[in-house]
Amino acid sequence: MKATIYDVAKEAGVSIATVSLVINGKGKISEERREEIRRIMERMGYKPSMIASALTGKKTYALGLLVPDISNPFFAEIARAVEDEGQRHGYSVFICSTDNKDEKVEHYAALLQQKNVDGVIISTGMQQLSVLKPLLQGGVPVALLAREFPLVTIPSVVVDDYAGGAAAAEHLISLGHRRLAVLAEQDSISSSRERVRGFRQTAEAAGISLDPAYVLSCGRKDGKERAMELLSMPNRPSAIFCCNDLLAIEAFRAVKESGLRIPQDCSIVGFDDTVLASVTDPPLTTIAQPIEQLGQTAVQLLVRQIAKPGEEPEKIVLRPSISVRQSASALTDYIGKPEQAL
């Protein structure tokens, strides 16, 4: 027999009204007591009726998460962090992959609204913000995760992508590299734009001009081909900065299929520091995002907005770091001398 709210109240030694306040995130109840009651609910398998809540206009204890591609390890790790933190607050999470396509964003936004979710976390790129109108005009709380849309004021948590791109450039320049190239994501993705901007401006500050021909936009499907283009140039780059770890994997494939070596002939730096970074051969030097903290913070921002709809939207910026491994090294020529600046 399924546990009821009466069973939970009896087990916790509180009134039914107190359990209801915990469920709805209301009342003057200590966080320690709330957590105790939530644990009892979980242990007894008690779940508030989402259908009944939706029909009465109350919370459904469901959140939506829009990501570009759940098969991307970065977004898989983000989704797990969001799911874990959501559960800690009593929420289930619907995860939707959009492929960064507006029509899919619009479809899932409308679907989640029909499901009466209590809020939506957006971690996907899009061309037109108008696709979010159903959510925003419908009063559905929204939070941004690793995305920025300057034209709208929405609670958000991001990593300082500019600083991450700058760190990648500083690392490669410190190793003696001057012929630098970039594999970027599509320009509509704000995080990728900022990473390229940070990389470019840091290179320029060091007296290195980043040729536009050496900055190529691509996706997972054409990443290897675009890397091949870079490697086939007369003055092929000695180092490639990739705006995510998946693109770095594609660059690895291109270098090895070209008969070249990593890092002796071409150094590679990625961005994200997903599980992929430690299993490549050689292990990937990459800019590390605090993935778990990103997911947790996004949920916390959204839950706060659900509880206090009129609260001023907050933007939280987290700092990246660099995980130095073996895919990037000091550049030497064939007799082992450092390359002269070009």
Secondary structure as the mmCIF struct_conf table of DSSP 4:
data_model
#
loop_
_struct_conf.conf_type_id
_struct_conf.id
_struct_conf.beg_label_comp_id
_struct_conf.beg_label_asym_id
_struct_conf.beg_label_seq_id
_struct_conf.end_label_comp_id
_struct_conf.end_label_asym_id
_struct_conf.end_label_seq_id
HELX_RH_AL_P HELX_RH_AL_P1 ILE A 5 ALA A 12
TURN_TY1_P TURN_TY1_P1 GLY A 13 GLY A 13
BEND BEND1 VAL A 14 VAL A 14
HELX_RH_AL_P HELX_RH_AL_P2 ILE A 16 ILE A 23
TURN_TY1_P TURN_TY1_P2 ASN A 24 GLY A 25
BEND BEND2 GLY A 27 LYS A 28
HELX_RH_AL_P HELX_RH_AL_P3 GLU A 31 MET A 44
TURN_TY1_P TURN_TY1_P3 GLY A 45 GLY A 45
HELX_RH_AL_P HELX_RH_AL_P4 MET A 50 LEU A 55
TURN_TY1_P TURN_TY1_P4 THR A 56 GLY A 57
STRN STRN1 ALA A 62 VAL A 67
BEND BEND3 PRO A 68 PRO A 68
TURN_TY1_P TURN_TY1_P5 ILE A 70 SER A 71
BEND BEND4 ASN A 72 ASN A 72
HELX_RH_AL_P HELX_RH_AL_P5 PRO A 73 ARG A 88
TURN_TY1_P TURN_TY1_P6 HIS A 89 GLY A 90
STRN STRN2 SER A 92 SER A 97
TURN_TY1_P TURN_TY1_P7 ASP A 99 ASN A 100
HELX_RH_AL_P HELX_RH_AL_P6 ASP A 102 GLN A 114
TURN_TY1_P TURN_TY1_P8 LYS A 115 ASN A 116
BEND BEND5 ASP A 118 ASP A 118
STRN STRN3 GLY A 119 ILE A 122
BEND BEND6 GLN A 127 GLN A 127
HELX_RH_3T_P HELX_RH_3T_P1 LEU A 129 LEU A 132
HELX_RH_AL_P HELX_RH_AL_P7 LYS A 133 GLN A 137
TURN_TY1_P TURN_TY1_P9 GLY A 138 GLY A 139
STRN STRN4 VAL A 142 LEU A 145
BEND BEND7 ALA A 146 ALA A 146
TURN_TY1_P TURN_TY1_P10 PRO A 150 LEU A 151
BEND BEND8 VAL A 152 VAL A 152
STRN STRN5 SER A 156 VAL A 159
HELX_RH_AL_P HELX_RH_AL_P8 ASP A 161 SER A 174
TURN_TY1_P TURN_TY1_P11 LEU A 175 GLY A 176
BEND BEND9 ARG A 179 ARG A 179
STRN STRN6 LEU A 180 ALA A 184
TURN_TY1_P TURN_TY1_P12 ASP A 187 SER A 188
HELX_RH_AL_P HELX_RH_AL_P9 SER A 190 ALA A 205
TURN_TY1_P TURN_TY1_P13 ALA A 206 GLY A 207
HELX_RH_3T_P HELX_RH_3T_P2 PRO A 212 TYR A 214
STRN STRN7 VAL A 215 SER A 217
TURN_TY1_P TURN_TY1_P14 ARG A 220 ASP A 222
HELX_RH_AL_P HELX_RH_AL_P10 GLY A 223 LEU A 231
TURN_TY1_P TURN_TY1_P15 SER A 232 SER A 232
BEND BEND10 MET A 233 MET A 233
TURN_TY1_P TURN_TY1_P16 PRO A 234 ASN A 235
BEND BEND11 SER A 238 SER A 238
STRN STRN8 ALA A 239 CYS A 242
BEND BEND12 CYS A 243 ASN A 244
HELX_RH_AL_P HELX_RH_AL_P11 ASP A 245 GLU A 257
TURN_TY1_P TURN_TY1_P17 SER A 258 GLY A 259
TURN_TY1_P TURN_TY1_P18 ILE A 262 ASP A 265
STRN STRN9 SER A 267 ASP A 272
HELX_RH_3T_P HELX_RH_3T_P3 VAL A 275 SER A 278
TURN_TY1_P TURN_TY1_P19 VAL A 279 VAL A 279
BEND BEND13 THR A 280 PRO A 282
HELX_LH_PP_P HELX_LH_PP_P1 PRO A 283 LEU A 284
STRN STRN10 THR A 285 ALA A 288
HELX_LH_PP_P HELX_LH_PP_P2 GLN A 289 GLN A 289
HELX_RH_AL_P HELX_RH_AL_P12 ILE A 291 ALA A 307
TURN_TY1_P TURN_TY1_P20 PRO A 309 GLY A 310
BEND BEND14 GLU A 311 GLU A 311
HELX_LH_PP_P HELX_LH_PP_P3 GLU A 312 PRO A 313
STRN STRN11 LYS A 315 LEU A 318
HELX_LH_PP_P HELX_LH_PP_P4 ARG A 319 PRO A 320
STRN STRN12 SER A 321 SER A 323
BEND BEND15 GLN A 326 SER A 327
STRN STRN13 THR A 332 THR A 332
TURN_TY1_P TURN_TY1_P21 TYR A 334 ILE A 335
BEND BEND16 GLY A 336 GLY A 336
HELX_LH_PP_P HELX_LH_PP_P5 LYS A 337 LYS A 337
STRN STRN14 PRO A 338 PRO A 338
HELX_LH_PP_P HELX_LH_PP_P6 GLU A 339 ALA A 341
#
